[in-house]
Amino acid sequence: MLEKGLVEGVICVQNKPEDRFGPMPIIATTREEILAARVNKPTLSPNLNLLDQVEQSGMKRLLAIGVGCQIQALRAVQDKIGLEKLYVLGTPCTDNVTRSGLQKFLDTTSRSPETVVYYEFMQDFNVHFKHEDGSQELVPFFGLNTKELKDVFAPSCLSCFDYVNSLADLVVGYMGAPFGWQWIVVRNEMGQEMLDLVQGQLETQAVDSRGDRKAAVQQSIPAYDKAVTLPMWFAKIMGVVIDKIGPKGLEYARFSIDSHFTRNYLHVKRNHPGMVDQHVPPYAQKIVSQYKLPD
Ligand SMILES: Cc1cc2nc3c(=O)[nH]c(=O)nc-3n(C[C@H](O)[C@H](O)[C@H](O)COP(=O)(O)OP(=O)(O)OC[C@H]3O[C@@H](n4cnc5c(N)ncnc54)[C@H](O)[C@@H]3O)c2cc1C
């Protein structure tokens, strides 16, 4: 989009020179700067600090890449920062953490926290770590030390109901896709325009949906509440079994959305009881109402 002149700058997130996971939002104006922003930095990133710079730069056409909370805030002020055209490329996002929370996650979960260069929660029910030497480490979701990690998520993420980044024009994530593929959601004409630019370079297939998420979501509710942590050998077996018979494709995406929405609904209800109706959107209330929730 930069090279075709559709935009003059791109908001994206590089990492700090001294910290591979430290988010450093920038307004990129070259292909190299954008490519240097590849890879998820799984911590809260202050992207909106750049909006003053956008306004001062006099840029009229901008592409912003970001997660749901950043995009919601951006949409609220987009008419006030001098832009004529704003394209939004979003990623789904859940369970983000502060930089210190990320360290706690690495320290409690990885066999070698200091050599992790990348990690992602994936749709095969494992966390995939990549280490400096190129080796991979898989830790099943069911083996996570939930007792230690329960408080690691940012309170903003525990009360978020915009997992799928609903205000972006185009969304790219992995939920909803078979393992190793990305899932693309086009929300409007601008999203289609962006996708058309790269469509010829993409290998695509139709979305698939298999399994039934309901029982798995229902079981996840007390398991999270009681911070159940399984022995690793059992967690590995569970991971293999669930990967074989559990929800896949779109049904995995629904599993992930429903289990996070039920957890977050309980968080809001317990911590901000007077705000449930105002804060939890109707679509989320509808999802949550399919499950039996504790008080
Ligand atoms: C905090 C976070 C949580 C995520 N959770 C999920 C999830 O639950 N389910 C899912 O399907 N996908 C999730 N994603 C998206 C996923 O990690 C990939 O970004 C997505 O699948 C696109 O892959 P890619 O290889 O094309 O991205 P990449 O080429 O790696 O590009 C990633 C883009 O994300 C931007 N970025 C990196 N870190 C941040 C940050 N902290 N805040 C804002 N923007 C950032 C970069 O600017 C870059 O342009 C999450 C992303 C982030 C940043």
The ligand as a MOL file (V3000), in Angstrom:
LIG
                    3D

  0  0  0     0  0            999 V3000
M  V30 BEGIN CTAB
M  V30 COUNTS 53 58 0 0 0
M  V30 BEGIN ATOM
M  V30 1 C -1.1030 -9.1530 21.6010 0
M  V30 2 C -1.5880 -10.0370 20.4720 0
M  V30 3 C -2.4670 -11.1060 20.7420 0
M  V30 4 C -2.9420 -11.9040 19.6950 0
M  V30 5 N -3.8510 -12.8980 19.9740 0
M  V30 6 C -4.3770 -13.6080 18.9450 0
M  V30 7 C -5.3850 -14.5920 19.1820 0
M  V30 8 O -5.7910 -14.8260 20.3190 0
M  V30 9 N -5.9150 -15.2670 18.1120 0
M  V30 10 C -5.4680 -15.0230 16.8380 0
M  V30 11 O -5.9610 -15.6500 15.9130 0
M  V30 12 N -4.5140 -14.1080 16.5920 0
M  V30 13 C -3.9580 -13.4000 17.6080 0
M  V30 14 N -3.0090 -12.4540 17.3510 0
M  V30 15 C -2.5370 -12.2690 15.9600 0
M  V30 16 C -1.3430 -13.1700 15.6250 0
M  V30 17 O -0.3470 -13.0880 16.6200 0
M  V30 18 C -0.6820 -12.7450 14.3020 0
M  V30 19 O -0.3170 -11.3970 14.3740 0
M  V30 20 C -1.6210 -12.9190 13.1360 0
M  V30 21 O -1.9780 -14.2730 13.0410 0
M  V30 22 C -0.9680 -12.4320 11.8420 0
M  V30 23 O 0.1520 -13.2300 11.5950 0
M  V30 24 P 1.3120 -12.6960 10.6700 0
M  V30 25 O 2.4220 -13.7170 10.7000 0
M  V30 26 O 0.7640 -12.2590 9.3540 0
M  V30 27 O 1.7340 -11.4030 11.4920 0
M  V30 28 P 3.0920 -10.6610 11.5580 0
M  V30 29 O 3.7480 -10.5490 10.2240 0
M  V30 30 O 3.8730 -11.2410 12.6670 0
M  V30 31 O 2.5860 -9.1920 11.9520 0
M  V30 32 C 2.0880 -8.9230 13.2080 0
M  V30 33 C 1.6530 -7.4690 13.2090 0
M  V30 34 O 1.1630 -7.2090 14.5150 0
M  V30 35 C 1.6750 -5.9650 14.9660 0
M  V30 36 N 1.9220 -6.1140 16.4000 0
M  V30 37 C 2.8650 -6.8590 17.0050 0
M  V30 38 N 2.7500 -6.7640 18.3460 0
M  V30 39 C 1.7200 -5.9160 18.5740 0
M  V30 40 C 1.1090 -5.4160 19.7650 0
M  V30 41 N 1.5260 -5.7710 20.9780 0
M  V30 42 N 0.0590 -4.5590 19.6380 0
M  V30 43 C -0.3740 -4.1920 18.4030 0
M  V30 44 N 0.1450 -4.6390 17.2560 0
M  V30 45 C 1.1780 -5.4990 17.3440 0
M  V30 46 C 2.9450 -5.6750 14.1890 0
M  V30 47 O 2.9650 -4.3030 13.8710 0
M  V30 48 C 2.7980 -6.5170 12.9140 0
M  V30 49 O 2.4150 -5.7000 11.8430 0
M  V30 50 C -2.5140 -11.6470 18.3800 0
M  V30 51 C -1.6390 -10.5820 18.1090 0
M  V30 52 C -1.1870 -9.7720 19.1320 0
M  V30 53 C -0.2590 -8.5980 18.8090 0
M  V30 END ATOM
M  V30 BEGIN BOND
M  V30 1 1 1 2
M  V30 2 1 2 3
M  V30 3 2 2 52
M  V30 4 2 3 4
M  V30 5 1 4 5
M  V30 6 1 4 50
M  V30 7 2 5 6
M  V30 8 1 6 7
M  V30 9 1 6 13
M  V30 10 2 7 8
M  V30 11 1 7 9
M  V30 12 1 9 10
M  V30 13 2 10 11
M  V30 14 1 10 12
M  V30 15 2 12 13
M  V30 16 1 13 14
M  V30 17 1 14 15
M  V30 18 1 14 50
M  V30 19 1 15 16
M  V30 20 1 16 17
M  V30 21 1 16 18
M  V30 22 1 18 19
M  V30 23 1 18 20
M  V30 24 1 20 21
M  V30 25 1 20 22
M  V30 26 1 22 23
M  V30 27 1 23 24
M  V30 28 2 24 25
M  V30 29 1 24 26
M  V30 30 1 24 27
M  V30 31 1 27 28
M  V30 32 2 28 29
M  V30 33 1 28 30
M  V30 34 1 28 31
M  V30 35 1 31 32
M  V30 36 1 32 33
M  V30 37 1 33 34
M  V30 38 1 33 48
M  V30 39 1 34 35
M  V30 40 1 35 36
M  V30 41 1 35 46
M  V30 42 1 36 37
M  V30 43 1 36 45
M  V30 44 2 37 38
M  V30 45 1 38 39
M  V30 46 1 39 40
M  V30 47 2 39 45
M  V30 48 1 40 41
M  V30 49 2 40 42
M  V30 50 1 42 43
M  V30 51 2 43 44
M  V30 52 1 44 45
M  V30 53 1 46 47
M  V30 54 1 46 48
M  V30 55 1 48 49
M  V30 56 2 50 51
M  V30 57 1 51 52
M  V30 58 1 52 53
M  V30 END BOND
M  V30 END CTAB
M  END
